[in-house]
């Protein structure tokens, strides 16, 4: 598993349409209609329900790193450190 620390860029919360979540039903429930999570506060890149966020949001996005390679510098560096 890739070790990484979130830098709050919001890339994972904007990647619902990329298949980041393995559960399509969960992705549809979280999608605000444009591939962005409905709980993302766009002005701050913070989750409005962080303390009670769903389990799928608590998992390290290492199960679909290709969805974040473009957007998340922290995860990209973690991935390449592992290689």
Wavefront OBJ file of the C-alpha trace (Angstrom):
o trace
v 0.000 0.000 0.000
v 1.258 3.465 -0.825
v 1.980 5.735 2.137
v 0.879 9.302 1.532
v -0.393 12.355 3.381
v -3.200 14.471 1.980
v -2.280 18.049 1.119
v -5.886 19.167 0.683
v -5.755 19.722 -3.078
v -9.240 18.226 -3.574
v -8.161 16.144 -6.599
v -9.667 12.937 -5.209
v -12.975 14.712 -4.502
v -13.054 15.945 -8.096
v -12.276 12.519 -9.588
v -15.588 10.703 -9.103
v -16.122 10.377 -12.855
v -12.704 8.742 -13.324
v -13.621 5.556 -11.489
v -11.704 6.452 -8.343
v -14.415 4.830 -6.243
v -14.783 1.127 -6.919
v -18.485 1.289 -6.013
v -20.408 2.993 -8.860
v -23.485 3.405 -6.659
v -21.471 5.302 -4.034
v -19.948 7.484 -6.741
v -23.407 8.367 -8.083
v -24.653 9.191 -4.576
v -21.710 11.526 -3.943
v -21.599 13.128 -7.398
v -22.972 16.670 -7.552
v -23.607 16.201 -11.273
v -20.243 17.269 -12.627
v -17.971 14.540 -11.256
v -17.206 16.530 -8.102
v -18.271 15.278 -4.681
v -21.310 17.108 -3.362
v -19.573 17.461 0.022
v -16.490 19.259 -1.298
v -16.411 22.927 -0.337
v -14.976 24.145 -3.621
v -13.636 27.430 -2.285
v -11.480 25.687 0.341
v -11.055 22.125 -1.058
v -12.294 20.833 2.293
v -14.847 18.115 2.943
v -17.962 19.455 4.623
v -18.577 16.059 6.278
v -14.951 15.059 6.932
v -15.533 13.666 10.433
v -18.460 11.529 9.225
v -17.326 10.880 5.632
v -18.213 7.510 4.088
v -15.847 4.549 4.331
v -15.042 4.805 0.615
v -13.571 8.258 1.282
v -11.454 7.028 4.186
v -9.547 4.498 2.092
v -6.177 5.482 0.703
v -6.738 6.131 -2.998
v -3.970 3.655 -3.819
v -6.623 1.341 -5.295
v -6.934 3.729 -8.265
v -3.837 5.950 -8.309
v -4.163 6.539 -12.048
v -7.221 8.675 -11.306
v -5.130 11.083 -9.257
v -1.742 11.105 -10.941
v -2.610 14.244 -12.900
v -4.230 16.173 -10.067
v -2.555 15.228 -6.797
v 1.139 16.054 -6.513
v 1.459 14.386 -3.091
v 0.051 11.068 -4.314
v 2.088 11.240 -7.518
v 5.301 11.595 -5.481
v 4.265 8.730 -3.188
v 3.568 6.471 -6.167
v 6.940 7.149 -7.751
v 8.758 6.645 -4.444
v 7.256 3.136 -4.359
v 8.489 2.277 -7.862
l 1 2 3 4 5 6 7 8 9 10 11 12 13 14 15 16 17 18 19 20 21 22 23 24 25 26 27 28 29 30 31 32 33 34 35 36 37 38 39 40 41 42 43 44 45 46 47 48 49 50 51 52 53 54 55 56 57 58 59 60 61 62 63 64 65 66 67 68 69 70 71 72 73 74 75 76 77 78 79 80 81 82 83
